[in-house]
């Protein structure tokens, strides 16, 4: 136990030290592929900007890699603010790069490297990194070891009019579970760059065997998806297209998407999506926009031709259950979840991609009515199968169901695989949530005040508390412990979402409810049924500017607010207002839906437990009435990490 907490206790991590201390915050640590991908993405950004037509990668036997392109080359002159060569700044400063400048004529109008860590993380986690730049008639070279400069920048030769950047990367194996770069994943990454940039040549050389692979897809996305489906016959012809915004559109000039979609009746589905050439394996709001746009087009087609049988209601998954697609979105300032950029979280991407795809697809369906009816039949069959499955489950559950609590506003669907229950702080917020929800699959249970701290409560006495009684009856599962095997067949909701204010009181309510689930419903946490909703703290409104209509943005915290205001400044937006929500009850039903409940735009944090013993020990220290001294010591030791909301 620390005895002293003083000024000397506060450490300031400088340079690349934060990356080396906590590499998992900046990259995937299973293997070094992601730090190599950062270098490949930089070369791709040069190609996306139109300055490179060649990307070459070589994989060596000792797991080191070279990545080279014939783009403009990283600037080598002295940086005006840092006073050292700019190429050194790029590889040694976490938040430095040419991709923050989003104004017209900037170095990169569209790019994927927007989080400002990029190749500096590659450098931090490599035992050796050599950079060779051809630019302005000279060949320049700088070398790093473990993130530090060991050979300062020097001009080694002349190169005439040639330009480009070449990196030699030797990842430090001590930071990764395995030093080997998975060849199949590297090939898939490079192949995707060739698909998304059909005008460039992408190659991979395996030094050990001398084998060289070069990818080219003259048919673009359609040829790539056809290769992935490996001969599977689609129900209707591939639907492909590409649209981008013009100068007078609602979105920034050049924003848009290209796509190809195919529906098959058998085999596995293949889905890949990208944002500014960055792969997003976890999907995100651009995929939600694609699904929404295509679904709205099919829904309008079905209604226009009166194809829907009585008693059947289509949902998006009925249509997309058998859909394979490749989507490449182009977004001026994309926001990702986490440093590895696996999921896009930009809310405006839903409307951008949905609007881009919906009209062309609806037009195509009405021009090819026979194909449209085939696709509608496929979706209707999926919906009928879904309804039959839900009915079977309901018959098994029908006997002995407890009377549901009066405060519960239930959903219409009985398909417990897709329903959601929101535990909402306060009757006021509960009212907004009821009005704003999708009543098809979302249920609302408002809670009055703070629930009981149940950490030391006996399970037999839980139902004496009305709020806990209502929660248990609503979800359909009895309290249990970690060693029991409760009957989860009666679980009424796939997602149980805690929705509290974005303030200190709201955080306290979250902790009390999480304590309840961890202690008395641990199997729900273990199986991924418990979530925490993340409502925004700020709203930003802009006025109409030229032909662009007024816009609104939501920020989860002050950091996101600063990023939004910075973006608006770079777009030249002079007038905007910022309002802070005091609580969920202050939000209208539309705002609550847009920010916190809409599956396409909300942020839900799934609750999971790593080390059960460690989690139990931590919660015991935080929640037990008999651990006040340990709690006090913990607060003294970690008080500097708190973000005060005053």
Steps between C-alpha positions, in 0.01 A plus 500: 500500500643836396582719799553827316295683241668828407609713205781253422242222463369651173687374196487663159560254217675670210568415137422138417523374858117466539494258205777282639339490845148421375531362144154343515344849506650582160519176303407133497762303691425149366753561220669799328267513196325819611818706541605389149153588375552857623789533253296339220211735574729801465610377157133443411416856601758625249330287233153618608619859465621420146877521557602133498424207270716232661515339846758228561534287815773243579474252788829362634571175681572679831149661484635841400325684216565768241221724371565739212301728271573750225300785651622847588731390780476620860624860536861513621545870572512644853156517660413866577371425852706200614837613364599149379457328161131448423551131423635460855192674640271258311667195657560630854194711587172325578268771372678624190414453134384658177147367531356743751493777238157445344465823305484492123851474363637339817752217484227237537133588445403138559701257709468229759776614735296745702578388854846651495695198627566295182862428413626652823351191670673285237828666597438472875441123479783419257852409600618654171335732248682654203338771288620581149342796323546603137397860468614826341778327308663331801496165681466562876539243778424496874515199736332418832545234766223441756347831396814710546710660224832314458599639158389860443355601167758530224501528123667188358456535123316678221189364330404743227123533467420179687305520824361264762542352847644163606482362854692208647316377812624242750223462764619447857373149593483585871181702439309225315363155581655372177769670290368344177285710266206284381559465127135440407387819676781703345407371153133580559592855609716562193246341267233735635717803421522382138123459490430844642765669287476325162748745343793392720725194511527322838758227551632273775836323486585211735879528542543140619359345181537790258130472417337824389126562486346796321133587520287676242122517472389667177137414594544674835268410787283269288794282399622486859162398644461239226837353600396487867168328417697239306244422232181522712209602275328820620119525521509819291790660308761688702387850590795738487537874492699806600382848599674797656379842612543810287581852613142600579399183686425469870823306555854607418614481140632154414333316788303191400540130440552223248342160557403161363237268653398143419233274652550123509270225628779273627860508618657747741461874452804720438507857627777758493490872556754781482524869584755695298665163422522405870342156562223504762450131593263596784282702261350822627272780393590479128379138494186607687445764230538242223251267668256783567516635143455159337225398745303821442523448122376139524230595751369771264510255209307235698235753609467645149439154349291379799717189553492472881276222639260587781653478847860520375720799581842525340806602700847578372644161599239319290656664196866491608509150647611366160679811369871520419655839428812709462461864605759774461399830662677829449457733800675828562551467875414146615482420870601147601461301820849444639845540353475187284211657304306175470158668523373832363295707745431819297126556538463697176632200305161329539319776310785545252515136387126437533418797279774404255370145452121519549388693189719313246392161638129586503532623141684178403231282662220679313692468175548125564168404659558127455824516700335724759227243559756221539684702764171583675408130508834416662451765771137396563604134543761606755237706687255208505767264633588755768137531609454121515812466714379771739161331534662168595703669772191678634302176533777348709504806725129562531425306818577648839601848385495750786286813474717769340561819698256784435780751427635282217415620151560180307588455133283334236744235382517168681827405332728512804812479280457863389302676775649763732412623849611848607529556876454877507588740780187693600140524381570811292768331290281190494226704335735630230636150445148357458416761238831473316549121499431253222203325660554197278799376701584751777347490850532765772512455877543830689671479840428735788813638665803290582456127534615308806868411542459121473862396548437361849128435454371144532331374184196395703438862601552666161131502410422712804630791291238605243748619235703177509180292504381679184836455324509126572139443390546711186809313378348161587804354681526424872798619710785248512870476579807437286508126575136425420339411167189721473227442242562770239236369260256747658727800433276757329764738361827447313636834621448651846615861470571726798417856395592769753597868489850588376599642840627384839157390627442310180836325539403405857175346377692309234734357766208394723324323212822338379559379856151344496564317174853389588400371843152358441470451121860407405402270212336793320831690518701193402288442188514863387142609571582806715588838343548861605354770273717807445289815460672820385589786731499776237307603190645728231268685258609684186301750296435463127805590293450554128319197363591288801209463745536543878677206662517351847774295663515315831811457715548233764745712699715814485764333282242419233357852532845648434542273194162608359573869552842456338338336200244779465777761512686322220179486294463876543186479715501819707171483689416206720351452845587247770247373753567262786243241604439493874342156472303258287176666606612818323527321166205480264386160377657569159835593656495194725428276202766658277778488758435217742239253373528479120706185428660676202632805686511419872798388706439194714780367718477125558590397854741210530719361778859391451650357817201407720705492821650842434158645412347356819783641710465845342123514543529378859741784573271756332158382617543320832396689813791340688774617262494873568871519589609310187268719293650816650854382425405408144348844441814668636721291271288552187344839563712668234341281231147633560340743257299734720158602368437822693 
